[in-house]
């Protein structure tokens, strides 16, 4: 079954187009992966395009990409599995941030090392038959509804006009006999009066490339996490506008890496008077951890703390 899916994946795309897409990903600054991870992705894509996807096992990849010898044991050395997970998350982030309109999507399904290629719509050929059946069923239902409408039309129109005439007589009487209804209460959480949070680009201190990549990736993760909260609206950077209604806040931060230790400072500032509403510091040891995992873990924690902060809605101090 797996070999059939891989065959469909290869048949979907021209190998030249897949190689162009691979080069587009590898040269993109939004594809956050180390050099050995890039070698890993290039190797499994080329092997799949050459028809050798069945040979993509942890043993062969460890020797070809990571320089392991014949004594390599995947049970004791999970380097291939760990790197596959990192590249899988890096590809997901790339297509979320800058590759959403790319003509070809390259993914690594969980549980295997052979990549999958699909077109922009992401609809594999195996679903086409089901889609055609659904379309045919919809057409039959529409035709059945039209036939019923043609049958009921001569009866329904007179009944409709009769009902309208009766309601026209009853409505004035109801106006005199019924007390006036109070107006509905104003909405309490619309996009106009909800607090607005602008996630500003984080500063990368110290000039290290790792700090700059982490700062950019963390901002992307924060925007994605904060958008799931319904208490406030997330705006693009630099969108402070005094003409906009509701409170506006700026989420700012700075990242500094010293060796393998990451120091992160984050603060939430009121756009009205510059008051610091909330601030926190996060320190992480990056040894043995993927940068994407650290970004997601810290972004989740920051989003939860901001969403639970009562000062953001002006309801009082924090619990």
Secondary structure by P-SEA (a helix, b strand, c coil): caaaaaaaaaaaccaaaaaaaaaaaaacccccccaaaaaaaaaaaaaaaacccccccaaaaaaacccccccccccccaaaaaaaaaaaaaaaaaaacccccccbbbbbcccccbbbbbccccccccaaaaaaaaaaaaaaaaaaaaaaaaaaaaaaaaaaaaaaaaaaaaaaaaaaacccccccccccccccccbbbbbcccccccccaaaaaaaaaaaaaaaaaaaacccbbbbcccccccccccbbbbbbbbbbbcccbbbbbbbbbbcccccccccbbbbbbcccccaaaaaaaaaaaaaaaaaaccccccccccc
